[in-house]
Amino acid sequence: MLQNKSTKVFSETNSFFSSTEKGIFRIMELYRTLSLHRLQLGQQEMPQSTFRKGDLLLGLLLFPIYSISNVYSYRNSQLSKTIEAHKNTFYRFKNDFRINWRSVVSKCNKVLFGKIKEVTGDNDTSVKCLILDDTDFEKSTYKTEHISKIWSHVKHSRLFGFKGLFLGLWDGKSFFALDFSLHKEKGKDKKKLFGLTAKQRKKQFTKKREKGSYGAMREKELLNDKISMAITMIKKAKSNGIKADYVLMDSWFFCEAILTSVLSLGSNIIAMAKMGKAKYRFKDCDYSAKELAQLLKQRKKVKWIKALNMYCAEVEEYKGVPLKLYFCKTSKRGKWHLLVSSNMKLGILKAYEIYSTRWSIEVFFKESKNYFGLGKSQSRDFDAQIADISIAIIEYNVFSLVKRFEAYETIGGLFAHSKDQAMELTISLRIWGFILELLRIIVELIDGDFNELIINLMKNKPENNKIFRLIESQLSEAA
């Protein structure tokens, strides 16, 4: 058995793929660069451990490429023959509350950003934005640990699941997920705490975690309000050296607390704001958003912006923190929408151009759920839920970088190409196994020595060897 399983994974995979298959080749090279076996994952590795945690992480990262949906389906896959780890080994790894998954994601991102800097150097002048948003992770059963009823703004109903709060970075060309937290909702019905009856809560999976462990800290985040967690994640990103010109968010997150926090960190904010009761100061008077929009209309400050295909009006507000307000609507009778920016120099066109990059996090949600199983973990263990989301983030970020370097049109196109290449490897290994089994049968029939036969085959040049020519023909047909 190899002490470091990743050595075997890389050698067997990269010996098959060449640099002409740029997608899968780049992905494997990036996974190698991450040096997962060197990451400190929880407690120190035990000397007698057969499988390092970094090697198990590599195996889990390769699941989507090999069309492995979960650990259970791994046992019958070609990858299981390469890694040779039992499925229970992976289960124990994902359920480990001592692993600091937030640090793992951060360290992997640091390597990926270093790769970008190698190409761009210090001359990159692109506008960089931190993007904040949440998404629903629906679950099929209430028995999953810490599940609650959450309100889905997409389905307009309550469902079993988690709310996932995410922070990502748009660096001018690509989106990278940086951090996340999971949240549950208490609900308004006091008789059904978290939307569950006492009987349902009793049937939920429960687990004791060491006080102060990373798993226990993640548990505490479940009941934290999302605004506080958002501020914490933004500060954490800044402390990790992430530089951003703007922080983007929709109207749900925009508030004075986030605004002052972002400004104190040296960034600006661009966000949608609610057309609600909040007051804005204009000409020494306070107005609600609707009142201010009507006032601007009366004073004929509303103009048609052809480039945006919208009616717009700009005004500066100085109540507390200076803000620039952009009122927009698509038709004369349409509803007003309010965009705000702390950069007083931005015009409406530039402000909307920058804010439009917020859509990249929606693309991340869709593609990560489709291709990397984001939020689709079937485990009842909360630690496994955190592990699976963290792994999906790393997978997406690696694919995002490969898509950028190799000029693939979409993540989906790169993902499909990588799966095809992995399938080709799987088929070739099966053919090789069949040939070896055939040789064993032949040796038994002639009462010969199998090892001696293999050595003699290896001594011959491939072009003069009928066995190798047979393998090549089988591989070409498989491709």
C-alpha positions as semicolon CSV with decimal commas, in nm:
position;residue;x (nm);y (nm);z (nm)
1;M;0,000;0,000;0,000
2;L;0,120;0,350;-0,080
3;Q;0,168;0,576;0,218
4;N;0,044;0,871;0,013
5;K;-0,252;0,769;-0,204
6;S;-0,250;1,094;-0,401
7;T;0,079;0,985;-0,560
8;K;-0,098;0,687;-0,713
9;V;-0,400;0,892;-0,822
10;F;-0,188;1,150;-1,003
11;S;0,050;0,897;-1,159
12;E;-0,226;0,675;-1,296
13;T;-0,435;0,967;-1,422
14;N;-0,166;1,192;-1,565
15;S;0,013;0,904;-1,735
16;F;-0,304;0,847;-1,934
17;F;-0,396;1,209;-2,012
18;S;-0,173;1,436;-2,217
19;S;-0,158;1,815;-2,228
20;T;-0,372;1,804;-2,543
21;E;-0,673;1,717;-2,323
22;K;-0,639;2,057;-2,163
23;G;-0,947;2,057;-1,940
24;I;-0,888;1,741;-1,739
25;F;-0,511;1,784;-1,753
26;R;-0,535;2,135;-1,603
27;I;-0,778;2,018;-1,335
28;M;-0,545;1,739;-1,224
29;E;-0,249;1,975;-1,227
30;L;-0,436;2,226;-1,010
31;Y;-0,537;1,954;-0,765
32;R;-0,171;1,854;-0,748
33;T;-0,070;2,218;-0,687
34;L;-0,314;2,244;-0,394
35;S;-0,084;1,998;-0,207
36;L;-0,382;1,862;-0,016
37;H;-0,168;1,606;0,168
38;R;0,014;1,896;0,339
39;L;-0,299;2,065;0,472
40;Q;-0,355;2,048;0,846
41;L;-0,701;1,891;0,864
42;G;-0,810;1,875;1,226
43;Q;-0,587;1,681;1,463
44;Q;-0,241;1,563;1,362
45;E;-0,235;1,253;1,144
46;M;-0,178;0,927;1,330
47;P;0,143;0,747;1,225
48;Q;-0,044;0,421;1,169
49;S;-0,308;0,582;0,943
50;T;-0,324;0,412;0,603
51;F;-0,498;0,705;0,438
52;R;-0,402;1,065;0,492
53;K;-0,693;1,307;0,522
54;G;-0,556;1,510;0,231
55;D;-0,569;1,203;0,009
56;L;-0,928;1,134;0,111
57;L;-1,012;1,496;0,029
58;L;-0,858;1,452;-0,316
59;G;-1,072;1,143;-0,369
60;L;-1,388;1,335;-0,278
61;L;-1,290;1,620;-0,511
62;L;-1,267;1,371;-0,799
63;F;-1,615;1,224;-0,739
64;P;-1,802;1,450;-0,988
65;I;-1,552;1,384;-1,269
66;Y;-1,600;1,009;-1,225
67;S;-1,981;1,047;-1,213
68;I;-1,987;0,943;-0,847
69;S;-2,286;1,107;-0,678
70;N;-2,203;1,005;-0,320
71;V;-1,981;0,785;-0,104
72;Y;-2,216;0,489;-0,133
73;S;-2,188;0,479;-0,514
74;Y;-1,808;0,518;-0,487
75;R;-1,762;0,156;-0,380
76;N;-1,839;0,020;-0,730
77;S;-1,648;0,289;-0,921
78;Q;-1,315;0,274;-1,099
79;L;-1,184;0,539;-0,859
80;S;-1,225;0,297;-0,566
81;K;-0,975;0,065;-0,735
82;T;-0,721;0,349;-0,753
83;I;-0,764;0,497;-0,406
84;E;-0,848;0,163;-0,240
85;A;-1,017;0,331;0,059
86;H;-1,331;0,175;0,205
87;K;-1,648;0,383;0,192
88;N;-1,661;0,397;0,573
89;T;-1,323;0,571;0,568
90;F;-1,479;0,854;0,366
91;Y;-1,785;0,865;0,594
92;R;-1,565;0,903;0,904
93;F;-1,363;1,174;0,732
94;K;-1,669;1,384;0,641
95;N;-1,826;1,339;0,986
96;D;-1,514;1,462;1,168
97;F;-1,605;1,776;1,368
98;R;-1,235;1,856;1,425
99;I;-1,170;1,959;1,063
100;N;-1,154;2,334;0,999
101;W;-1,328;2,342;0,660
102;R;-1,329;2,721;0,649
103;S;-0,948;2,717;0,667
104;V;-0,926;2,440;0,404
105;V;-1,130;2,645;0,156
106;S;-0,928;2,957;0,233
107;K;-0,591;2,782;0,183
108;C;-0,703;2,625;-0,146
109;N;-0,823;2,966;-0,268
110;K;-0,489;3,119;-0,175
111;V;-0,313;2,872;-0,408
112;L;-0,559;2,942;-0,692
113;F;-0,525;3,319;-0,655
114;G;-0,148;3,273;-0,659
115;K;-0,183;3,100;-0,998
116;I;-0,379;3,398;-1,130
117;K;-0,115;3,640;-1,002
118;E;0,155;3,439;-1,185
119;V;-0,027;3,520;-1,510
120;T;-0,151;3,874;-1,447
121;G;0,128;4,001;-1,220
122;D;0,062;4,324;-1,033
123;N;-0,079;4,503;-1,338
124;D;-0,439;4,384;-1,303
125;T;-0,660;4,694;-1,284
126;S;-0,997;4,512;-1,302
127;V;-1,274;4,621;-1,067
128;K;-1,297;4,353;-0,798
129;C;-1,617;4,291;-0,603
130;L;-1,714;4,089;-0,299
131;I;-2,065;3,954;-0,354
132;L;-2,306;3,852;-0,081
133;D;-2,617;3,639;-0,126
134;D;-2,809;3,343;0,017
135;T;-2,974;3,034;-0,129
136;D;-3,209;2,754;-0,020
137;F;-3,083;2,403;0,050
138;E;-3,398;2,191;0,050
139;K;-3,387;1,851;0,223
140;S;-3,620;1,558;0,178
141;T;-3,649;1,473;0,548
142;Y;-3,669;1,655;0,880
143;K;-3,449;1,387;1,041
144;T;-3,128;1,553;0,921
145;E;-2,943;1,716;1,212
146;H;-3,042;2,082;1,273
147;I;-3,295;2,091;0,986
148;S;-3,574;2,347;1,021
149;K;-3,858;2,486;0,816
150;I;-3,726;2,779;0,611
151;W;-3,910;3,032;0,399
152;S;-3,820;3,000;0,031
153;H;-3,846;3,327;-0,163
154;V;-3,817;3,121;-0,483
155;K;-4,102;2,876;-0,412
156;H;-4,296;3,118;-0,188
157;S;-4,352;2,846;0,069
158;R;-4,192;2,688;0,374
159;L;-3,979;2,378;0,328
160;F;-3,737;2,157;0,519
161;G;-3,378;2,269;0,475
162;F;-3,102;2,518;0,549
163;K;-3,040;2,874;0,439
164;G;-2,692;2,901;0,294
165;L;-2,523;3,241;0,319
166;F;-2,231;3,283;0,075
167;L;-1,958;3,536;0,011
168;G;-1,778;3,529;-0,324
169;L;-1,525;3,729;-0,522
170;W;-1,562;3,857;-0,877
171;D;-1,208;3,952;-0,988
172;G;-1,307;4,102;-1,322
173;K;-1,304;3,774;-1,514
174;S;-1,409;3,487;-1,287
175;F;-1,618;3,418;-0,978
176;F;-1,473;3,234;-0,678
177;A;-1,666;3,132;-0,367
178;L;-1,484;3,239;-0,049
179;D;-1,693;3,149;0,254
180;F;-2,035;3,030;0,368
181;S;-2,250;2,963;0,673
182;L;-2,565;2,756;0,726
183;H;-2,869;2,893;0,910
184;K;-3,200;2,766;1,040
185;E;-3,517;2,962;1,118
186;K;-3,717;2,950;1,442
187;G;-4,047;3,041;1,281
188;K;-4,338;3,228;1,438
189;D;-4,530;2,929;1,576
190;K;-4,409;2,880;1,935
191;K;-4,567;2,534;1,947
192;K;-4,357;2,427;1,649
193;L;-4,004;2,541;1,725
194;F;-3,808;2,565;1,398
195;G;-4,127;2,455;1,221
196;L;-4,112;2,107;1,376
197;T;-4,333;1,932;1,627
198;A;-4,178;1,796;1,949
199;K;-4,212;1,445;1,806
200;Q;-4,029;1,543;1,487
201;R;-3,748;1,716;1,681
202;K;-3,705;1,403;1,892
203;K;-3,651;1,193;1,576
204;Q;-3,381;1,424;1,443
205;F;-3,024;1,298;1,432
206;T;-2,815;1,440;1,718
207;K;-2,444;1,434;1,790
208;K;-2,218;1,558;2,070
209;R;-1,919;1,767;1,968
210;E;-1,619;1,874;2,170
211;K;-1,661;2,224;2,313
212;G;-1,463;2,474;2,106
213;S;-1,424;2,235;1,811
214;Y;-1,475;2,362;1,458
215;G;-1,796;2,158;1,428
216;A;-1,930;2,313;1,749
217;M;-1,851;2,663;1,619
218;R;-2,042;2,587;1,299
219;E;-2,337;2,479;1,513
220;K;-2,341;2,818;1,684
221;E;-2,359;2,992;1,346
222;L;-2,693;2,823;1,276
223;L;-2,876;3,067;1,504
224;N;-2,670;3,377;1,421
225;D;-2,850;3,639;1,216
226;K;-2,728;3,656;0,856
227;I;-2,637;4,026;0,873
228;S;-2,388;3,963;1,157
229;M;-2,245;3,660;0,976
230;A;-2,214;3,859;0,654
231;I;-2,012;4,129;0,832
232;T;-1,792;3,861;0,994
233;M;-1,724;3,694;0,659
234;I;-1,640;4,024;0,487
235;K;-1,393;4,109;0,765
236;K;-1,244;3,758;0,743
237;A;-1,196;3,792;0,368
238;K;-1,018;4,124;0,417
239;S;-0,791;3,977;0,685
240;N;-0,703;3,695;0,442
241;G;-0,571;3,951;0,195
242;I;-0,873;3,964;-0,037
243;K;-0,880;4,308;-0,197
244;A;-1,213;4,437;-0,327
245;D;-1,322;4,775;-0,458
246;Y;-1,690;4,712;-0,390
247;V;-1,920;4,488;-0,189
248;L;-2,241;4,401;-0,378
249;M;-2,569;4,279;-0,231
250;D;-2,942;4,283;-0,288
251;S;-3,201;4,475;-0,086
252;W;-3,240;4,202;0,180
253;F;-2,886;4,257;0,312
254;F;-2,845;4,631;0,269
255;C;-2,858;4,811;0,603
256;E;-2,665;5,068;0,803
257;A;-2,465;4,804;0,994
258;I;-2,322;4,650;0,675
259;L;-2,270;4,991;0,515
260;T;-2,059;5,128;0,802
261;S;-1,863;4,801;0,831
262;V;-1,775;4,794;0,461
263;L;-1,667;5,158;0,462
264;S;-1,451;5,103;0,769
265;L;-1,265;4,829;0,578
266;G;-1,179;5,065;0,294
267;S;-1,426;4,938;0,032
268;N;-1,737;5,091;-0,122
269;I;-2,083;4,940;-0,139
270;I;-2,330;4,908;-0,425
271;A;-2,663;4,754;-0,335
272;M;-3,030;4,747;-0,413
273;A;-3,235;4,913;-0,139
274;K;-3,598;4,863;-0,042
275;M;-3,857;5,122;-0,142
276;G;-3,973;5,118;0,218
277;K;-4,011;5,350;0,515
278;A;-3,641;5,430;0,560
279;K;-3,577;5,806;0,545
280;Y;-3,324;5,979;0,321
281;R;-3,203;6,337;0,366
282;F;-3,243;6,569;0,064
283;K;-3,226;6,950;0,081
284;D;-3,236;6,941;0,463
285;C;-3,558;6,737;0,465
286;D;-3,619;6,366;0,527
287;Y;-3,811;6,163;0,267
288;S;-3,898;5,798;0,221
289;A;-3,773;5,639;-0,102
290;K;-4,118;5,668;-0,264
291;E;-4,157;6,030;-0,157
292;L;-3,812;6,118;-0,286
293;A;-3,875;5,946;-0,621
294;Q;-4,200;6,141;-0,661
295;L;-4,024;6,467;-0,570
296;L;-3,754;6,406;-0,834
297;K;-4,026;6,338;-1,090
298;Q;-4,204;6,664;-1,003
299;R;-3,879;6,857;-1,037
300;K;-3,819;6,692;-1,378
301;K;-3,500;6,519;-1,269
302;V;-3,604;6,189;-1,431
303;K;-3,429;6,113;-1,762
304;W;-3,448;5,835;-2,018
305;I;-3,116;5,646;-2,027
306;K;-3,099;5,473;-2,364
307;A;-2,805;5,248;-2,270
308;L;-3,005;5,103;-1,979
309;N;-3,344;5,125;-2,147
310;M;-3,481;5,279;-1,825
311;Y;-3,602;5,604;-1,671
312;C;-3,348;5,714;-1,409
313;A;-3,284;5,990;-1,158
314;E;-2,978;6,050;-0,940
315;V;-2,962;6,226;-0,606
316;E;-2,705;6,256;-0,326
317;E;-2,805;6,182;0,033
318;Y;-2,602;6,291;0,336
319;K;-2,790;6,154;0,634
320;G;-2,523;5,983;0,842
321;V;-2,307;5,826;0,569
322;P;-2,292;5,995;0,225
323;L;-2,479;5,789;-0,035
324;K;-2,567;5,830;-0,397
325;L;-2,920;5,714;-0,482
326;Y;-3,023;5,596;-0,829
327;F;-3,399;5,567;-0,891
328;C;-3,486;5,357;-1,197
329;K;-3,793;5,209;-1,368
330;T;-3,850;5,044;-1,704
331;S;-4,164;5,237;-1,802
332;K;-4,348;5,554;-1,705
333;R;-4,604;5,357;-1,506
334;G;-4,360;5,098;-1,381
335;K;-4,240;5,053;-1,023
336;W;-3,939;5,242;-0,898
337;H;-3,626;5,049;-0,798
338;L;-3,354;5,200;-0,583
339;L;-2,983;5,137;-0,628
340;V;-2,740;5,294;-0,380
341;S;-2,365;5,351;-0,387
342;S;-2,118;5,489;-0,133
343;N;-1,894;5,603;-0,419
344;M;-2,025;5,953;-0,485
345;K;-1,829;5,977;-0,813
346;L;-2,016;5,693;-0,987
347;G;-2,267;5,775;-1,257
348;I;-2,574;5,561;-1,314
349;L;-2,422;5,371;-1,609
350;K;-2,106;5,267;-1,423
351;A;-2,296;5,186;-1,105
352;Y;-2,531;4,949;-1,292
353;E;-2,242;4,797;-1,486
354;I;-2,062;4,707;-1,162
355;Y;-2,379;4,590;-0,986
356;S;-2,463;4,360;-1,279
357;T;-2,166;4,139;-1,181
358;R;-2,371;4,036;-0,876
359;W;-2,541;3,793;-1,113
360;S;-2,222;3,581;-1,111
361;I;-2,310;3,445;-0,767
362;E;-2,648;3,328;-0,901
363;V;-2,460;3,146;-1,178
364;F;-2,238;2,991;-0,909
365;F;-2,544;2,862;-0,721
366;K;-2,696;2,710;-1,034
367;E;-2,379;2,548;-1,172
368;S;-2,256;2,421;-0,835
369;K;-2,590;2,259;-0,761
370;N;-2,607;2,103;-1,109
371;Y;-2,249;1,977;-1,141
372;F;-2,098;1,954;-0,793
373;G;-2,397;1,870;-0,575
374;L;-2,390;2,194;-0,373
375;G;-2,633;2,156;-0,082
376;K;-2,748;1,810;-0,196
377;S;-2,571;1,609;0,072
378;Q;-2,788;1,320;0,193
379;S;-2,604;1,276;0,522
380;R;-2,791;1,331;0,848
381;D;-2,468;1,447;1,014
382;F;-2,431;1,826;1,020
383;D;-2,051;1,799;0,993
384;A;-2,091;1,607;0,666
385;Q;-2,321;1,882;0,536
386;I;-2,045;2,138;0,602
387;A;-1,783;1,909;0,445
388;D;-1,984;1,848;0,127
389;I;-2,053;2,219;0,070
390;S;-1,685;2,304;0,129
391;I;-1,578;2,036;-0,120
392;A;-1,827;2,167;-0,378
393;I;-1,679;2,517;-0,335
394;I;-1,323;2,393;-0,396
395;E;-1,439;2,196;-0,703
396;Y;-1,619;2,497;-0,848
397;N;-1,326;2,731;-0,789
398;V;-1,081;2,490;-0,957
399;F;-1,313;2,450;-1,257
400;S;-1,366;2,827;-1,268
401;L;-0,991;2,884;-1,297
402;V;-0,945;2,612;-1,562
403;K;-1,235;2,759;-1,761
404;R;-1,058;3,093;-1,749
405;F;-0,713;2,963;-1,851
406;E;-0,838;2,726;-2,121
407;A;-1,111;2,954;-2,262
408;Y;-1,402;2,715;-2,217
409;E;-1,734;2,890;-2,281
410;T;-1,907;2,753;-1,970
411;I;-1,837;2,551;-1,656
412;G;-2,087;2,298;-1,792
413;G;-1,885;2,251;-2,111
414;L;-1,564;2,196;-1,914
415;F;-1,744;1,959;-1,675
416;A;-1,886;1,747;-1,961
417;H;-1,545;1,731;-2,131
418;S;-1,374;1,627;-1,806
419;K;-1,629;1,352;-1,742
420;D;-1,580;1,217;-2,096
421;Q;-1,203;1,205;-2,044
422;A;-1,243;1,034;-1,707
423;M;-1,479;0,782;-1,865
424;E;-1,216;0,710;-2,131
425;L;-0,966;0,640;-1,855
426;T;-1,214;0,412;-1,680
427;I;-1,281;0,215;-1,999
428;S;-0,910;0,180;-2,075
429;L;-0,837;0,046;-1,727
430;R;-1,117;-0,207;-1,762
431;I;-0,977;-0,320;-2,097
432;W;-0,632;-0,352;-1,944
433;G;-0,778;-0,556;-1,656
434;F;-0,951;-0,782;-1,907
435;I;-0,623;-0,834;-2,098
436;L;-0,434;-0,916;-1,777
437;E;-0,701;-1,168;-1,681
438;L;-0,679;-1,322;-2,029
439;L;-0,300;-1,352;-1,995
440;R;-0,342;-1,524;-1,659
441;I;-0,575;-1,783;-1,816
442;I;-0,331;-1,843;-2,102
443;V;-0,041;-1,890;-1,856
444;E;-0,243;-2,142;-1,658
445;L;-0,328;-2,338;-1,976
446;I;0,038;-2,361;-2,082
447;D;0,157;-2,409;-1,724
448;G;0,383;-2,101;-1,746
449;D;0,488;-1,817;-1,514
450;F;0,272;-1,502;-1,523
451;N;0,538;-1,258;-1,390
452;E;0,794;-1,388;-1,639
453;L;0,546;-1,337;-1,924
454;I;0,478;-0,973;-1,820
455;I;0,853;-0,900;-1,794
456;N;0,911;-1,038;-2,144
457;L;0,627;-0,827;-2,279
458;M;0,771;-0,512;-2,122
459;K;1,114;-0,577;-2,277
460;N;0,972;-0,557;-2,630
461;K;0,920;-0,220;-2,798
462;P;0,553;-0,115;-2,808
463;E;0,546;-0,091;-3,189
464;N;0,669;-0,453;-3,217
465;N;0,443;-0,591;-2,947
466;K;0,109;-0,743;-3,054
467;I;-0,033;-0,705;-2,705
468;F;0,037;-0,332;-2,696
469;R;-0,104;-0,290;-3,047
470;L;-0,419;-0,470;-2,931
471;I;-0,448;-0,232;-2,634
472;E;-0,408;0,073;-2,861
473;S;-0,677;-0,050;-3,099
474;Q;-0,916;-0,112;-2,807
475;L;-0,847;0,235;-2,667
476;S;-0,909;0,402;-3,002
477;E;-1,243;0,224;-3,032
478;A;-1,334;0,324;-2,675
479;A;-1,250;0,688;-2,748
